[in-house]
């Protein structure tokens, strides 16, 4: 009797070809997006705009190649592309003009979402029976170590605890950060039932991939 052979894993390239007959176009898109991601630097003189431009152009080219008979579907993306390019010429296109507000403008969405993720991480520590102050300080140290700052300053445990308190408030129409906090926490609790420690480690890795560092990694403070 012949011994059973171990199943051979299908290489990613083969799986892609089976799932998507246009795998060549998709591979080109993924390569372009990966290149743009590697070059993206919010601390550059253009704040990473050239990489955003490259990624957006790759998406437009991909969609245009898949459905060449519908060029109008990428019109909004093209307008965004042209508006970004105009910034390099010193021109602010109407699409990118900020809305004038009477009061102090809100924080950038990226900043609020990072705060929401910090709140998620602290909540996971609390679910792991870690004390409130220790949980907040642990998250602050982890984020600082990864190169994150808030308002140009190192993140403190008190800030993390404050953000968690804000995210936990019950509001009828929560802002994007509060929505992010609740959605992610629910997803992690479902994926890691009764295992907040693993959920914390997993999501800390996700945070590092989702948010670019806010300080230079070349000797930044």
VOPAMI-984470 format. One record per residue (C-alpha): residue number from 1; z, y, x. Coordinates in steps of 0.02 Angstrom, whole numbers, padded with zeros to 5 digits. Example, Ala and Ser with C-alpha at 12.3 -4.5 7.8 and 13.67 -1.06 7.14 Angstrom:
<nodes>
  resi      zz      yy      xx
     1   00390  -00225   00615
     2   00357  -00053   00684
</nodes>
This chain:
<nodes>
  resi      zz      yy      xx
     1   00000   00000   00000
     2  -00054   00166   00071
     3   00086   00295   00088
     4   00067   00445  -00025
     5  -00005   00596   00062
     6   00084   00760   00050
     7  -00013   00886  -00055
     8  -00114   01006   00049
     9  -00087   01189   00007
    10  -00245   01282  -00041
    11  -00277   01426   00079
    12  -00259   01600  -00002
    13  -00441   01639   00032
    14  -00496   01483  -00062
    15  -00378   01517  -00207
    16  -00447   01693  -00218
    17  -00626   01630  -00222
    18  -00583   01508  -00361
    19  -00492   01636  -00467
    20  -00612   01780  -00439
    21  -00798   01756  -00415
    22  -00805   01933  -00344
    23  -00679   01890  -00209
    24  -00780   01980  -00076
    25  -00763   02146  -00167
    26  -00579   02113  -00199
    27  -00550   02069  -00017
    28  -00631   02233   00034
    29  -00520   02327  -00087
    30  -00363   02243  -00023
    31  -00412   02278   00157
    32  -00440   02462   00118
    33  -00276   02478   00024
    34  -00183   02391   00164
    35  -00259   02507   00294
    36  -00214   02659   00190
    37  -00037   02595   00167
    38  -00013   02568   00354
    39  -00073   02744   00394
    40   00024   02828   00253
    41   00151   02949   00326
    42   00238   03075   00211
    43   00300   03165   00367
    44   00124   03200   00430
    45   00053   03376   00420
    46  -00042   03328   00262
    47   00109   03231   00194
    48   00005   03072   00190
    49  -00133   03145   00083
    50  -00273   03070   00188
    51  -00206   02895   00156
    52  -00192   02927  -00030
    53  -00371   02989  -00026
    54  -00427   02830   00063
    55  -00336   02717  -00061
    56  -00404   02811  -00211
    57  -00581   02805  -00143
    58  -00564   02616  -00117
    59  -00513   02592  -00299
    60  -00658   02699  -00359
    61  -00783   02603  -00253
    62  -00713   02436  -00314
    63  -00721   02482  -00499
    64  -00894   02560  -00478
    65  -00956   02400  -00396
    66  -00883   02287  -00530
    67  -00950   02386  -00678
    68  -01093   02493  -00611
    69  -01157   02520  -00788
    70  -01000   02619  -00833
    71  -00985   02760  -00705
    72  -00890   02867  -00830
    73  -00734   02758  -00823
    74  -00692   02822  -00648
    75  -00722   03005  -00690
    76  -00535   03048  -00698
    77  -00507   02962  -00531
    78  -00652   03056  -00454
    79  -00582   03221  -00515
    80  -00416   03178  -00434
    81  -00507   03129  -00274
    82  -00601   03294  -00268
    83  -00443   03392  -00305
    84  -00352   03308  -00161
    85  -00496   03347  -00044
    86  -00494   03529  -00100
    87  -00315   03544  -00038
    88  -00377   03515   00139
    89  -00489   03667   00116
    90  -00343   03773   00057
    91  -00395   03768  -00125
    92  -00280   03709  -00265
    93  -00387   03634  -00403
    94  -00327   03663  -00582
    95  -00285   03478  -00596
    96  -00150   03495  -00462
    97  -00077   03662  -00515
    98   00108   03642  -00554
    99   00172   03685  -00726
   100   00272   03846  -00726
   101   00450   03820  -00785
   102   00580   03951  -00826
   103   00726   03856  -00752
   104   00748   03767  -00587
   105   00609   03636  -00570
   106   00666   03454  -00577
   107   00677   03341  -00427
   108   00518   03254  -00368
   109   00496   03091  -00465
   110   00495   02993  -00301
   111   00668   03060  -00260
   112   00737   03016  -00432
   113   00665   02840  -00423
   114   00746   02811  -00253
   115   00911   02866  -00330
   116   00882   02744  -00473
   117   00854   02603  -00349
   118   01012   02651  -00256
   119   01104   02639  -00422
   120   01030   02466  -00453
   121   01090   02407  -00283
   122   01265   02474  -00313
   123   01272   02391  -00484
   124   01225   02225  -00405
   125   01366   02246  -00280
   126   01486   02281  -00423
   127   01425   02124  -00512
   128   01468   02033  -00351
   129   01648   02092  -00375
   130   01639   02219  -00234
   131   01752   02370  -00257
   132   01673   02531  -00320
   133   01695   02634  -00162
   134   01645   02491  -00047
   135   01492   02452  -00152
   136   01435   02633  -00147
   137   01466   02649   00041
   138   01374   02485   00075
   139   01220   02545  -00017
   140   01226   02716   00068
   141   01236   02636   00241
   142   01092   02518   00201
   143   00979   02659   00141
   144   01022   02771   00288
   145   00985   02629   00408
   146   00813   02609   00329
   147   00775   02792   00359
   148   00807   02866   00187
   149   00879   03037   00158
   150   00917   03142   00005
   151   00878   03326   00021
   152   00860   03302   00208
   153   01038   03241   00226
   154   01112   03068   00251
   155   01154   02980   00089
   156   01339   02962   00054
   157   01435   02835  -00047
   158   01493   02973  -00165
   159   01312   03017  -00202
   160   01266   02835  -00238
   161   01415   02818  -00356
   162   01363   02979  -00443
   163   01184   02919  -00465
   164   01244   02755  -00538
   165   01351   02849  -00662
   166   01204   02956  -00714
   167   01091   02805  -00738
   168   01220   02716  -00844
   169   01232   02858  -00969
   170   01165   02814  -01141
   171   01026   02934  -01191
   172   00901   02923  -01332
   173   00751   02963  -01223
   174   00795   02915  -01044
   175   00701   02993  -00901
   176   00589   02886  -00788
   177   00731   02854  -00666
   178   00849   02790  -00801
   179   00710   02681  -00872
   180   00678   02611  -00698
   181   00864   02573  -00675
   182   00879   02478  -00838
   183   00716   02384  -00822
   184   00743   02329  -00642
   185   00923   02280  -00671
   186   00875   02175  -00822
   187   00735   02092  -00726
   188   00846   02051  -00577
   189   00986   01982  -00687
   190   00858   01870  -00770
   191   00777   01812  -00608
   192   00942   01788  -00515
   193   01064   01729  -00650
   194   01244   01733  -00587
   195   01184   01771  -00411
   196   01197   01960  -00383
   197   01212   01935  -00194
   198   01036   01861  -00183
   199   00972   01990  -00305
   200   01040   02129  -00194
   201   00959   02060  -00037
   202   00794   02033  -00128
   203   00787   02207  -00203
   204   00840   02296  -00044
   205   00685   02220   00034
   206   00582   02281  -00113
   207   00651   02457  -00095
   208   00594   02462   00086
   209   00417   02418   00031
   210   00410   02536  -00119
   211   00479   02695  -00040
   212   00415   02770   00123
   213   00549   02820   00246
   214   00598   03003   00229
   215   00635   03028   00414
   216   00535   02995   00569
   217   00563   02821   00641
   218   00539   02894   00815
   219   00718   02942   00850
   220   00751   03023   00681
   221   00931   03068   00638
</nodes>
